[in-house]
Amino acid sequence: MKKDYLELGQIVGTHGIKGEIRVNPWCDSPDFAKGFNTVYSDNKGVFPIKVTACRSHGNIILMKLENVNTINDAEKMKNRMLYIKRDDADLPDGTWFIEELIGCTVFDADTGKEYGKISDVSPTGANDVWHITDANSNEYLIPSIKEVVIEVNVEENFVKIRPMKGIFDNAD
């Protein structure tokens, strides 16, 4: 399901004495965060915060936010979630945020049969693997490759697939 705000990562600590925060990113790469001038905090509702500096430090994001100028200011933000506005993100065609895929109903592209809902996504290097959970809590794994995934529509909350033999008990 397409969302207005997506989780960028969680503030896990401070860096230095001038108010920088350490963010554990929930995106493919810490470099992804560099493209945003504004993030949103979940403290008592979602509100915008201007990003004045952002850089990756290994697998962590170091970020300086407007009006967070001391280590004490930064410490108060620890454990908060930071969000991005979905409309501010520019994704290449054929890519989606995992958060948007979770909950999408999965149908057979040819028969319309419902297989279940996407419950998780596992990155494997070559391609992601989507976890499909049916109404009986059975889990099936499908590779996110163009031969299997025929259509993704996060706005309408569905995915159409053409499953490989053996994935589902009654697959051809």
N, C-alpha and C positions, 0 to 999 in steps of 0.2 A: 504494500500500500504506500503510495507516495505521501510523504510527510512534509509539513512546512519547515520543521526543524529537525536536524539530524545530530546525533552525538559525535562530537569531534574527539573528545577524550576527557579524562578525569585529572584534576589537579592533584598531584601526589606530593608536592613539596615546594620548597623555595630554592632559589639559586642566587647566591651572593647576598649583598645587603641593600641593594637598590630596588627591591620589589619585583624581581623576575620570578616567574613561577615555572615549575616543572610539570609538564602535562604528559601523561601516559596516553599516547594516541590510539584511537580506535579506528584508524584508517589504514590503508595499505602501507603508507610511508609517512614518516614525520614531515617530509618535504611538502606533502599535500596541504598542510596548514599554512604554508607561506603565502598562499593565494588569497587569504582573507584579511580584509582590513577591519572587520567587525566580527566579534564572536558574541555569543549570548550565554548568560549565566542562568542557572536554575534556582537561584536563591530567592525564595518567595515570589515565584513567577519568572517568566523568561524576560530578560531585559538586555539591551545591547551594551557592549563594552568595546571601545575602540582599541585596536591592537596597534601599538607604537613600534614594536620590534618583534621579530619571530625568526628563530633559526632551529635547525635540528642539531641534536647533540647525541650521537649514537642513535638509539631507538627512542629517545625522549625528545619532546618539543620544549625549547626554552622560549618563553613568551613574556613580553613586557606589555602590560595593559595600562591604559590611561587611568590616572588617579590611584594607582597602586605603586607607591614610591618608596616604601620601606619594607624591610623584612617582616615587620609586624603586620603591615597591610597584606602582604602576600600570605603570611601564615594563616590569617583569618579566612582565606579562600580555600585552604586545603580540604580535599575530598569533594569539592563541588564539581559538577559536570559542566563542561563547556559544549555549546552547540554551535552549529553553523546554520544559516538559512539555506534551505534546499535550492532556492532560486539563484543564490550566489555561486553555486557549484557548477562548474562546466565539465561535464563528463563526456568522453567520446561515445559515439553511437555504439550500442551493443554492450554497454556496461551499466551497472546499477549499484546502488548502495545495498549492502547486505541487509541493513535494517529495513529497507523497502521490500526486499524479497521475502523476508520472514512473514509468514501468515498468508502468502499468496496461495490460492487454490490451484492445484495441478490437474490438468485435464489431458486426455489422449487427443492429439491433434487430428486423428483420423476418425475415431469413434465418439468422441465427446465424453468418454467414461471419466469419472472423477477418481483420481488416485489418492488424494489427501492434500495436505498443506505443507509448504516448506517450513520446517521447524528449525533448521540450522544450515549453515554453510561452512564447509571446511576447505581452506586453501591447501592445495597439494603441490603447487609448483607448476606443473604442466597445465592444470585447469582446476577450477573449483569443483567440489563435490557437494551437491545439494542433498540434504536429508529431507525425505518426504515421509510424513507421519499420517497414517490413515485413521479412520474413525475407530478402529480397534487397537490403536496405539502401536501398530506394527510400523517399523521404520525401514525405509528403502533408500538406497543411495544411488543417485544418478550423476553421471559426469556432466558438467556444464560445458558441452561442446555443441557446435552447430548441427551435427548430425542427430542429436537428441533433443536439444532445446529449439523448438520451432518458432515460438512466439512468447515474448515477455511483455506484459502490460501491467506495470505497477500502478498506473492510474485506476484501472478497473480491477486490480487485485487478482489477476490470474496469470497462469503460465500454461502454454500448450507444449507437450513433448511427444516425441515418437520414441518410446522406450526400446532399449536394446534387449535382445532375447535374454531371459533369465532374471531380469531385474524384478519383475512382478510375476507372481506365480502363474498367471494366465496370459503373460505376454507371448506374442507369436514368436 
